[in-house]
Every structure is written in C-alpha cells, then in structure tokens.
Amino acid sequence: MVSNRTLMLKRIFAPGSDSFCTSLALFVLRLCLGLTMLLNHGLDKLKKFSDLSSGFPDPLHVGHTMSLVLVVFAEAGCSVLLVLGLVTRFGAFVSGINMAVAFFIVLKAALSGEHSGELALIYLAGYFALLIAGPGRISMDAALFGGAKKEKGT
C-alpha cells in the first residue's frame, strides 16, 4: 500500500507523461540554465564568499551575509539540482525567487540601460517554465518518483 505522503511526493516531483522530444527539450533547458548559472554566477560567489559577505546587497533586509547565503544556495545549490533533475520543481522555485528579487527589486525591472535586468528576466522565464513543466523523463526525478504511471486509488 502506498502512503499518502508518497503519493503527494510523486505528484509534485513526477516528470509527467511528456513525449521524448519534450523531455529532451526540458533536459537541455535544465542543463543550460543550471550550468550557466552555476559556472557564471554561483561558483564565483561561493569561492569569494568571505570577501563578499560584508558588503553583499541586502534587498530583503535579512543581513548582508544571509542575503549572500540565500543567493549562493539558489545559484550554486539549486543549479546543481536542476542539472541533475533532482527535485527539479523545488530548484526551479528557489531559483525563480532569486531571479525575481534580482529583476524586480535589485534591477528595478529595467530591460535596457547600464543595469539591465534582461538576463535575470530570461532566467526567471526559464525557471518558471521548469516549475510548470517539471524535469521531463530524462531526470533523477523520473528515476526516484516515477513517470506518468497511475497509482491505485488516484
């Protein structure tokens, strides 16, 4: 007998019943978003954590160090989750919040000029797509939480 908690986790993290082409496209999207964010933003902040922590922007007023911790978690930790396709919707949700704060609060929703938020908006759109669509069948979520198989009683 499958517990309610197990069914709930499968519903949230199951990859869905997409075609192979859709799953391949979601895999490519996860890799591109995850690797570019990790390699171009997350690892650098992680390596320079002690140097950045005292003066890092604090748009949510939680403290400079805590703001950096949250950003590193999103940009490094959640990027790894996206690349692996592991709890993908969680990783996309956290990463999306990070980009929403960057775009709307830090960059003031500017789409042009010196401090353009165009890249943050593009990342946000990609994370939103992954949040809605899930990881696809080419993911660790598919292996752990199963595909589109219907459970008895659902």
Backbone hydrogen bonds, N-H to C=O, Kabsch-Sander energy under -0.5 kcal/mol:
donor,donor_aa,acceptor,acceptor_aa,energy
7,L,3,S,-2.1
8,M,4,N,-2.4
9,L,5,R,-2.5
10,K,6,T,-2.4
11,R,7,L,-2.3
12,I,8,M,-2.1
13,F,9,L,-2.7
14,A,10,K,-2.0
23,S,19,S,-2.5
24,L,20,F,-2.7
25,A,21,C,-2.3
26,L,22,T,-2.5
27,F,23,S,-2.2
28,V,24,L,-2.4
29,L,25,A,-2.5
30,R,26,L,-2.7
31,L,27,F,-2.6
32,C,28,V,-2.8
33,L,29,L,-2.7
34,G,30,R,-2.7
35,L,31,L,-2.8
36,T,32,C,-2.0
37,M,33,L,-2.1
38,L,34,G,-2.4
39,L,35,L,-3.0
40,N,36,T,-2.3
41,H,37,M,-1.6
42,G,37,M,-2.7
43,L,38,L,-2.9
45,K,41,H,-1.8
46,L,42,G,-2.3
47,K,43,L,-2.8
48,K,44,D,-2.1
49,F,46,L,-1.1
52,L,48,K,-2.4
53,S,49,F,-2.4
55,G,52,L,-1.0
56,F,52,L,-0.9
61,H,58,D,-1.2
67,S,63,G,-2.4
68,L,64,H,-2.0
69,V,65,T,-2.5
70,L,66,M,-2.5
71,V,67,S,-2.2
72,V,68,L,-2.9
73,F,69,V,-2.5
74,A,70,L,-2.2
75,E,71,V,-3.5
76,A,72,V,-2.6
77,G,72,V,-1.3
78,C,73,F,-2.5
80,V,76,A,-1.8
81,L,77,G,-1.7
82,L,78,C,-2.2
83,V,79,S,-2.4
84,L,80,V,-2.3
85,G,81,L,-1.5
86,L,81,L,-2.4
91,G,87,V,-2.2
92,A,88,T,-2.9
93,F,89,R,-2.3
94,V,90,F,-2.6
95,S,91,G,-2.3
96,G,92,A,-2.4
97,I,93,F,-2.2
98,N,94,V,-2.2
99,M,95,S,-2.3
100,A,96,G,-2.5
101,V,97,I,-2.5
102,A,98,N,-2.2
103,F,99,M,-3.0
104,F,100,A,-2.8
105,I,100,A,-0.6
105,I,101,V,-1.6
106,V,101,V,-2.2
107,L,102,A,-2.7
109,A,103,F,-3.5
110,A,107,L,-1.7
116,S,113,G,-0.9
117,G,110,A,-3.9
121,L,117,G,-2.5
122,I,118,E,-2.1
123,Y,119,L,-2.5
124,L,120,A,-2.5
125,A,121,L,-2.4
126,G,122,I,-2.1
127,Y,123,Y,-2.7
128,F,124,L,-2.4
129,A,125,A,-2.2
130,L,126,G,-2.1
131,L,127,Y,-2.3
132,I,128,F,-2.1
133,A,129,A,-3.0
134,G,130,L,-2.4
139,S,137,R,-1.4
140,M,84,L,-1.5
141,D,85,G,-2.5
143,A,139,S,-1.1
144,L,140,M,-2.7
145,F,141,D,-3.5
146,G,142,A,-1.1
154,T,151,E,-1.7
